[in-house]
Amino acid sequence: MARYAMVIDTVKCVGCMDCVVACKTENNVPEGFNRDWIAYETIGKYPNLHMEIRSERCNHCDNPPCVYTCPTGASHISDIGGIVLVDYDKCIGCKACIAACPYDARFIHPDGYATKCTFCEHRVVQGLDPACVSTCPTHCMYFGDLEDPNSEVSKLLQSRKYHVLNPETGTKPQVYYLI
Amino acid sequence: MEKFTRRKFLEISGATFAGSGLIVGGRKIIENSLYATDKTKGIVKIPSYCSICFWKCGLIGYVKDGKLWKLEGNPLDPLSKGRLCPRGNGGVGQHYDPDRLQAPLIRVSQRGEEQWKVATWDEALNHSAKKLMEIKEKYGPQSIAVFSHGPGGAFLKHTLRAFGVKNFAAPSFAQCRGPREVAFELTYGEIIGSPERTDIKNSKCFALIGSHLGENMHNSQVQEFAEAIANGATIIVVDPRFSIAASKAKYYLPIKPGTDTALLLAWINVLITENLYDKEFVEKYTYGFNQLREYIQPFTPEWAFVETGIEPELIRETIRKLAIHKPASFVHPGRHVNWYGNDVQRLRAVAIINALLGNWNHKGAFFKPVKMDIPKYPYPPFPDVNYDVVYNPDSKYPFAGEEEGLTQGIRSATITGEPYPIKAWIVYGTNLIQTLPNQNETIEAIKKLDFLMVIDVIPTEITMWADVVLPEAIYLERFDELNISPFREPFVGIRQPVVPPPHDQREGWWIARELAVKLGLESYYPWKHIEEYLRFRIESAGLSYEQLKKDGVIVGKQQPIFVEDGLQLEFPFTPTQKIELYSTQLAEKGFSPLPTYERPPEPPPGYFRLLFGRVPVHTFSMTQSNPILMDMVNENEVWINSDIGKNYGLNNGDFVVLVNQDGVRSNKIKVRLTQRIRPDCVYMYHGFGHTSKKLKRAYLKGASDTQLITRYDIDPIMGGTGMNNNFVTFEKV
């Protein structure tokens, strides 16, 4: 089975929020909410500063606490490359997943169900990249299958240094940040 | 450490790095279709070009079941290369914005009281035509001035030229790029132009002086910037603020604001004294090197250190890097460059450094822009009008732009009635209240007018003062002038409607043509529908109009744009036919022919220099009503060095009022304490602090930098308004 992952090059990212806007229109994300966001993290004292800029979202964890905590089975790991999804018909909006997620990736849609980044599963099944990846003006985002050693994402992780978010939580996140 | 979020619904608690904080969040093309309608089922893709800024990227509009769904970049288009910027993607929000202007309005009370009646187009245009004819009758055509920004104003300007108007101005010159174009024209005989002719993607080393690429989202330029980062280019960023670009730079020079020219002179000094310049190029192509060599002697890095605060060794090391990589290295000429009122001199220094690097039309520095040859439409000649433009009496500013005029020159003539009275303003697509420095002067001028007509898409501050407001269809709902931008390859782009306007908005060309008809100028419009005009021009160029409509863009044959491709270097447009290191034209007009540095004024005690710039998700004050883009960034903050903020007892998220040197008080604005700025200045995003109540999302969100810019220093060479000599202090709310 495929293991879909996103690799994001923080060296190229300028934090312009294009990924956030493209997600919003592609997925009709309601006003007041976003499924992805930008984190700007600055270390140091002026003028000796270092800044990392990251496009963040659901990490589609291999070990997803949101799935384990869901009382109805709405949150699940899909057959499509391990993407973590929510079956909106089964969701009762109890927010257990929101409490469990260490990335604050989820929110309750005004229609009452939990929602979040889907890795644009509807595009992926058509062979397209997620909307954020395909719009990024800096080409800093990559999407692909880590099971395939020849995929661009596999090669990037083999050749570059990277980190993931909150590795200490044991969630095995599948969004990787090149540094 | 800082981290922040724009997601309204939560704050992130678990941080990956040590410390805590907040996160801020935020080709199947249907042939010959006009636009999709409510009855269209399924997905229809219609190509057009963007107007959310003036880069004019090719886009593809996706319409799902008759409703605008999303926008993507057009892969055939050289400017977007298939990817739009965040504002471009967010253009969808402009279509759905509930606060849009919906129908023509005619004022029914005092100007500024905002009482209107909804009018039909016939009424509104008849009323406007009557007013304009009365004013022309009484004061002559010279008493009418037009402010127009962007390609959409082309037809309106055509109508008014036919009416005898010559006083046109756009803020793109005296408030934005003017000093750069003048400096390069004086030096090379050619301008930089828009899109900029910089070859960032092939560059080995480049310096940005205050240019915040990545926050300034001109699409292909940002794409190239990222490419240069990936290629390992040596990036040098000179900025009082640790910008996004600074975070990508190998060298960050935390310069004292207003002292850039001192740094540039020191760079020239090192290039010459260390013999790092391109001798062959200088000998063959430049004029005045000996005068420059003599002049530059005192401007050592040690001298510049005192002015700029940049260590002499860092000054030497950075210019040596630029020199090592020549000719694939350059100093970026910037874009918004009206800073201190002596900006042409600073940009002349930039032009000179580039000449010393021998990089003109060389790969990795500058290319020679090429343009698709599309014949003009054969209109009848405009009437002969014999008067001087109002904004530059006696050629006070000898190098003022002719095409783009001097906005503030029209304003001051309107106030004083000198050299002659201005009685009507026609304003297209530019919110003068949030664009021109010193708002009181703008309002004073407006009060002297007999007639103010505004054409816009949202109820901006300038519409509040209008006598007639004409609501235009947004760029996704209209045909427009062709995009024939000079760029890396010749191309032409079409703007055509993706969806119909939702209310009684009309296309700009239609408004302009109808106004012409009512002014008795129908003979100036031999075509009835703009498609006749567009087809004529495209077919006269030997291209297929059907193909243009289907593909959105037609790209012409590649031509040499670099010396490396066989391009010959020539400079026929300067008096000496060389690159003028020593400007004979400036000397002739009594200005210093070699770039001069003036020490900027110091802030009074307890005050900080006010700097402003751009946020990637907004364009000027034009996008704060857009629900999608406001979900990204919905107010501006004042960036204050955190050490300074602590001294004032300020915390992140506190609100302050900014008070400037003239006692002008801003709307309340959120404090952002940060290490990313020098202690002697503060920074804010431009475009916020709207005071038009009809902009419900944007009303009193954040503060207006323009309101605080009461002082402006006019560049004596070209009349640009330097806007960075204002100082503010804080009052806690």
Interface residues (C-beta under 8 A of the other chain):
Chain A: D9 V11 K12 V14 G15 C16 M17 D18 V20 V21 A22 K24 T25 E26 E31 G32 F33 N34 D36 W37 I38 A39 Y40 E41 T42 I43 G44 K45 Y46 P47 L49 H50 M51 E52 I53 E56 P102 Y103 D104 F107 A131 S134 T135 C136 P137 T138 H139 C140 H163 L165 N166 T169
Chain B: M1 E2 K3 F4 T5 R6 R7 K8 F9 L10 E11 I12 S13 G14 T16 F17 I23 V24 G25 G26 W69 K70 L71 E72 G73 R83 L84 C85 P86 R87 N89 G90 V92 L213 G214 E215 M217 N219 V222 Q223 F225 A226 E227 I229 A230 F242 I244 A245 A246 S247 K248 Y252 P254 P616 V617 P627 I628 L629 D631 M632 V633 N641 T674 Q675 R676 I677 R678 P679
